[in-house]
Amino acid sequence: MKRIFITGASAGIGLATAKLLAGRGDEVWGTSRDVTRIPQLPHLHAVRLDLRDMTSLGESFHAALREAGHFDVVINNAGSGHFGPAELLSAEAVQDQFQTVVFSHIELGRLTLAALRAHGGGRLINVTSLASRLPVPFMGAYNAAKAAMASFTMSLQLELEGSNIRVIDLQPADIRTEFNDAVARTDGGDPRYTTPVEQVWRVVDQNMKAAPGPELVARAIAKLIDDENPPRRATVGGFFQAAIAPVIFRFLPQRVRVWGLKKYYKL
Ligand SMILES: NC(=O)c1ccc[n+]([C@@H]2O[C@H](COP(=O)([O-])OP(=O)(O)OC[C@H]3O[C@@H](n4cnc5c(N)ncnc54)[C@H](OP(=O)(O)O)[C@@H]3O)[C@@H](O)[C@H]2O)c1
């Protein structure tokens, strides 16, 4: 039995993971901004946490830690995305995107590492995104924020390799969740962008509706928890997106990558 803290346990990947882990007997502390959104299940403890409030972040984590005694695994999962032309993103939108998927995740990671060190070791799993490597058009701030978090995660790996702490970068491809419902979407008020924004959104929405469900990611996370020597980075999703595209993409010149992604998103 493991003691696990996971953010964003009210929907999508976090909910599926919390259910799977609690269902097999792990003790899971799962967060939401609204604890009534966390299902009442044996072994699942609801915690209120808002990624936009750095003070409450520490308070929520420490309250859960006091209740748990220690954590074996912390999963930095909660997040949401902005959708709109990069050229027209407001400073506030960029700040908000980095707050929700970078600054808050780095802070929770810092609190986690202190807690894991005090206990003698454990795992930190950062849920970044394949968008950190294969950017989605009109998700400039999100792509950049996820790339920043992937890079920060690798920095931790460099510094902590050889300790009893494993840091893992989990990069989902498209997964069928509530993510798109929460996306803040805009054409920036510029008619030149209205049609392309709508076109790409249609592809993004279709891809998500046709994507594998979040249970696939939940199973991948359970494996990362159980594996004695887990991979430092794992990709999970449909076969083409998760297994083929990243490999081809790695060896292509930038010009061809841009061409290929534009084709893929019908831009
Ligand atoms: N779905 C995909 O295709 C995909 C692909 C790659 C990466 N990801 C990443 O996977 C993670 C989970 O996404 P998902 O697809 O499962 O999305 P989801 O279904 O929309 O669930 C998002 C979760 O994050 C929480 N959350 C959102 N904003 C928050 C905030 N400001 N403060 C606290 N909690 C917040 C939500 O909780 P409340 O609203 O209840 O507070 C919810 O539990 C995200 O980091 C996302 O970037 C998703």
The ligand as a MOL file (V3000), in Angstrom:
LIG
                    3D

  0  0  0     0  0            999 V3000
M  V30 BEGIN CTAB
M  V30 COUNTS 48 52 0 0 0
M  V30 BEGIN ATOM
M  V30 1 N -6.1750 15.5220 -22.0370 0
M  V30 2 C -5.1170 15.6220 -22.7870 0
M  V30 3 O -5.1730 15.4100 -24.0080 0
M  V30 4 C -3.7790 15.9770 -22.1700 0
M  V30 5 C -2.6470 15.8010 -22.9830 0
M  V30 6 C -1.3990 16.1170 -22.4520 0
M  V30 7 C -1.2900 16.5720 -21.1560 0
M  V30 8 N -2.4080 16.7420 -20.3870 0 CHG=1
M  V30 9 C -2.2270 17.2410 -19.0170 0
M  V30 10 O -2.8290 16.3460 -18.1090 0
M  V30 11 C -3.2110 17.0460 -16.9380 0
M  V30 12 C -4.6630 16.6850 -16.6070 0
M  V30 13 O -5.5000 17.1280 -17.6610 0
M  V30 14 P -6.8840 16.4330 -18.0330 0
M  V30 15 O -6.8590 16.2140 -19.4900 0
M  V30 16 O -7.1810 15.3130 -17.1270 0 CHG=-1
M  V30 17 O -7.8910 17.6700 -17.7890 0
M  V30 18 P -9.3240 17.7910 -17.0750 0
M  V30 19 O -10.1840 16.6230 -17.3800 0
M  V30 20 O -9.8150 19.1520 -17.4620 0
M  V30 21 O -8.9540 17.7900 -15.5180 0
M  V30 22 C -8.1760 18.8430 -14.9840 0
M  V30 23 C -8.0220 18.6980 -13.4780 0
M  V30 24 O -7.1640 19.7650 -13.0220 0
M  V30 25 C -7.8260 20.5290 -12.0390 0
M  V30 26 N -7.5420 21.9470 -12.2180 0
M  V30 27 C -7.6630 22.6800 -13.3540 0
M  V30 28 N -7.3260 23.9730 -13.1150 0
M  V30 29 C -7.0070 24.0400 -11.7860 0
M  V30 30 C -6.5860 25.0980 -10.9270 0
M  V30 31 N -6.4430 26.3540 -11.3640 0
M  V30 32 N -6.3460 24.8020 -9.6250 0
M  V30 33 C -6.5130 23.5580 -9.1560 0
M  V30 34 N -6.8920 22.5160 -9.9110 0
M  V30 35 C -7.1480 22.7640 -11.2100 0
M  V30 36 C -9.3190 20.2500 -12.2180 0
M  V30 37 O -9.9190 20.3390 -10.9420 0
M  V30 38 P -11.0940 21.3650 -10.5240 0
M  V30 39 O -11.6010 22.0370 -11.7720 0
M  V30 40 O -12.1060 20.4750 -9.8750 0
M  V30 41 O -10.4300 22.3050 -9.5610 0
M  V30 42 C -9.3390 18.8210 -12.7390 0
M  V30 43 O -9.3380 17.9060 -11.6820 0
M  V30 44 C -2.9940 18.5400 -17.2420 0
M  V30 45 O -1.7740 18.9600 -16.6680 0
M  V30 46 C -2.9090 18.5690 -18.7540 0
M  V30 47 O -2.1560 19.6680 -19.2140 0
M  V30 48 C -3.6510 16.4470 -20.8610 0
M  V30 END ATOM
M  V30 BEGIN BOND
M  V30 1 1 1 2
M  V30 2 2 2 3
M  V30 3 1 2 4
M  V30 4 1 4 5
M  V30 5 2 4 48
M  V30 6 2 5 6
M  V30 7 1 6 7
M  V30 8 2 7 8
M  V30 9 1 8 9
M  V30 10 1 8 48
M  V30 11 1 9 10
M  V30 12 1 9 46
M  V30 13 1 10 11
M  V30 14 1 11 12
M  V30 15 1 11 44
M  V30 16 1 12 13
M  V30 17 1 13 14
M  V30 18 2 14 15
M  V30 19 1 14 16
M  V30 20 1 14 17
M  V30 21 1 17 18
M  V30 22 2 18 19
M  V30 23 1 18 20
M  V30 24 1 18 21
M  V30 25 1 21 22
M  V30 26 1 22 23
M  V30 27 1 23 24
M  V30 28 1 23 42
M  V30 29 1 24 25
M  V30 30 1 25 26
M  V30 31 1 25 36
M  V30 32 1 26 27
M  V30 33 1 26 35
M  V30 34 2 27 28
M  V30 35 1 28 29
M  V30 36 1 29 30
M  V30 37 2 29 35
M  V30 38 1 30 31
M  V30 39 2 30 32
M  V30 40 1 32 33
M  V30 41 2 33 34
M  V30 42 1 34 35
M  V30 43 1 36 37
M  V30 44 1 36 42
M  V30 45 1 37 38
M  V30 46 2 38 39
M  V30 47 1 38 40
M  V30 48 1 38 41
M  V30 49 1 42 43
M  V30 50 1 44 45
M  V30 51 1 44 46
M  V30 52 1 46 47
M  V30 END BOND
M  V30 END CTAB
M  END
